């Protein structure tokens, strides 16, 4: 059993008791040399990829949404991008490929200290560790598949052991680089992690936007998660597609999501 696995429900009990959901948290390394120890629950053959648009609300980045063309529908944003002569507007409305996977994040390693972080040594590097022990959505630009390819081509799997996901690139850099390094020896997925994976929503459901949150739930076998649907099955997420212009100032991307 992963260290602290049973802390899931303790951390989220208040939300669970109230019947509310918790958001689907992403793997996020925002600073140069920031990293996390993860275990891929989704293997390379089951990675979900598709084309997405940036979603803007009041001029601020508000996440990503699946391009309607992936659902066989017309896309107003793609049409704007096709006809745009302004590079900023074109970029703001152009779809980009994203890849999704479920991972379990054990710890997060920061370069700066805080009260809730423990000083640790990673090789010869000093880092400040925060225990996470929760499932995360690994969601990155298709450009970062190259960071996974050496592991996939040499080992034939992503789920054989724990890995460290390391960022190279200062905060605010729209094109950071990432490295996937083995963290420890090969070991099969534990029964607890297998059970966790079965309880997580299908990646396509997350991509489409039918599932946007999770909530902790106790079961006889331990802790798991249940999905919370926010759109009815028969509803089309993109019935009303509103063209989006680029923000007047600043980056297209906000602190809650880094498409790159």
N, C-alpha and C positions, 0 to 999 in steps of 0.2 A: 504493500500500500504506500503511495507517495506520502512523504512527510506532510502532515497537516491536512490530509485529504478530508477528514471529517470536519474541518473548520468551515467548509462550504456553508452548511446550514446555520452555523453559529453566526457567521458574518451577515447572512441574508435573512435571518429569522424574522426580523421585524417586517420586512417586505412580504415574506411568505405568509405570515400570520394575518396580514391585512389583505391577502388575496391579490396584491399588486405584483407587477412584474419588474424585473431588473433589466436594464438595457443589455444588449449584446456588446460586451466590451471587446475592443480590438487589441492586438499586439501593437504596441506603440513605443518606439524608441526615438526620442526627439532630439537628443543631444549627441554630439560627436563622442564616440567610444561608449555610448550607453548600450546596454545589452540585456538579454533575458535568457534564462534557461527554460527550454520548452520541450515538450514531447509531441510530435505530430500524431494526431489521432486519425487524420485523413491521409491515406497513402497517395503516391503520385498518380496512380491510375484513376483515383476518384477526385482529384482536384477539380474544382468548378471554375470555369473561366467564361467570360462573356464581355460584351461592350457596354460601357456605362457613361453617363453624363454627370457632370457636376451639378448639384442642386444648390441653388442660391435662394436665400430668404432675406429680404431687405438689404441686399447688397453684400451679405455675408455668406460664406461657404457653409452649407448645411448637410453635407454628406453626398453620397452618390446614389443615382437611380438607374435602373436598367434601361437601356435604349429600347424604345418601343419596337424598333425594327427587329429586335431579337424575338419579339412576340408576333412578328408578321404584320405589324401595324405601321402606319406612316409616322414619321418623326419630324415634328416641327423644328427641333433644335438642329437636326442633321441638315434640314433644308436651309436654315439660317446660315450654318457653317459653309454650306456649299455656295451660297450666293454672296457671302460676306466679302467685302473688300478691305475691311479693317481687321488687322491681324489679331487684335485683342478680342474682338467679338467672335472672330472665327475660332480662336482657341477656346474661348469660354463655352462654345456650343459644339465642339467636336468631341465625339465619343472616344474613349480610350479603353484598352483592354485591362481588366482586372482579374486576378486569380484569388480564389477563396479556399480556405482549408480550416478545419478545426484543430486547435492545439490545446494542450494543457500547459499553462505557465506556472512553474514552480516558484521562481524568484526573479526579481528584476534588479539589475545592477546599475547604479547611478554613479556619476563621477563626483558628485557633490554631496556632502553630509546633510542630514536632517534628523529630527528627533525620532522619526519612525524607521530609520535606516541603521543597519548594523555594519560596522566597518569590517571588511573581509579582504583577504588577499586572493586574487585570481592570478596564479603564477607569480610574476614579479609586479603585477599591477594592483594598486589599492582601489577598491571599489566600495560602495555603500549599498548594502543589500536590503531590499524590502521583500518580505515573504508575500506571495500572491496566492498560490494554490487554488486556481480557478480555471475553468475553460475560457479560451479566448478565440476570437475569430482572427485568423491570419489572413489579412486582405491587403494585397499589394498590386502595384502595376505589373503588367505582364513582363515589363523589362527586367524585373527582379527574379524571373524564373531562372535566369542565368546563374543566380546565387544557389539555386537548388540543383542545377543540372549535374555538377560533379558528384554529388551524393547519389543522385538517382542513377546515373550511368555506371558508377563504380560499385555501389552497394545493391542497386536494384530495389531499394525501398527507402522511405523516409521514417518509418515507424520502428526501426530496429533498436533505437537508443535515444537518450536525451541529447539535445543539441543546444548550442549557444547561438543566438541570433544577434549579430553585432552591427551597429551602425557606424558608418564613416561619413561624416558631413555635419557641419554645424547646424544648429537650429535655424529653421527658416530656409535652408537650402532645398529647393524644389527637386533636386536630382541627387540625393545622397546615394551611397553605395552600401550594400549589406553583405555580410559574410556569414555562412552557416558552418559552424565548427562542431565536431563531435565533442560531447561532454560526458565522459565516462565510457564504460564498456557496453557492448551490446547486451540487451536484456529484453525479453518479450514483454508486451503490454500486460499489465496486471489485470486481474479480473475486474477490479474496481474501475479501471480506465476503460475497459471494454464495455462495461455497463453504462458508464458515463456517455460514451460515444453513441450507444443505442438510444439514449434519452435525448440527445441533441437534435435540433431540427435539421431537415434536409437542407443542404447548402443552396439548392435552387429556390427553396421557399424563402430563404433569407435574401437571396439576390433579387427576387421579384418584389420583395417588400411585404409578403404575406405574414411573415414572422419577424418582429422587430425587438422582441424582449424575451427574457427567460425569467423563471421564478424558482426558487429553491423548494423542494418537496421531499419529505421523508418517505422512505419505502422500507419494507421489512429487511431488505438486503443492505440497507445503508442509505446514503444520500444520493440523490439524482437531481435532474432538472426537468421541468416540463416546459413546453413551449407555450407562448401566448400569442394567439393569432389576432391580428389587428385589422385584417381585411377578409371579408367573406370569400369563400372558395370561388364562387361564381363571379365575383366582381373582377373587373379589369383594372389593374393599378394605374393605367395610363389612358383612361377615357378622355380626360381633358388635359391635353398637353399645352402648357403655356410657354411661349418662347421666352428665353432668359437672356438678358444682355449681361455683358461682363460688368463687374463692379467698377465704380468710377475710379477708386484708388485702392492701393494695397494689393496683396496677393490674392489669387483666386482660391487659395486654400486656407482653411481655418485650423485652429488648434485641436479640434476633435477628430480630424481625419487628414491624413497625408496621402493622397493618391499615389505619390511616387515613393 
